[in-house]
Each structure stands twice: as structure tokens, then as C-alpha cells.
Amino acid sequence: MAQGILRSGANEPVELNAVCQNGSWYAYDAKAQAGYGPVLEGFVSDTSSAVWLGSAYK
């Protein structure tokens, strides 16, 4: 999981948490502890290394 910025076209950048699955970034649902939705094209991680949430990796 990582914190970062999603830049999409002319829209304002959005800060969010995302998880990398199979080499692609997805929005992260903390309650479900899982990625969801479509691939986040344009996501750039602000985190220099992955954030470990032990229970998030089952």
C-alpha cells in the first residue's frame, strides 16, 4: 500500500491510498483491506517504500 497522487487529465490532483496488485495500482478500501475499482492510470506514489499493514496481506 502507498500514499500518492492521482493525476487525471485537466482535473485537480487527488491524494489517495492505493495498493499495487499484479503490477497495477488500485484504490485501497481500508475497511475491506483490499484494492478495488479500475486501474489507477496516472497514480504516482509519494511513499518511497511500501507501507506494511500486516493484516492487509492475507
Buried (B, 14 or more C-beta within 10 A) or exposed (E): BBEBBBBEEEEEEBEBBBBBEEEBBBBBEEEEBBBEEEBBEBBEBEEEEEEEEEEBEE
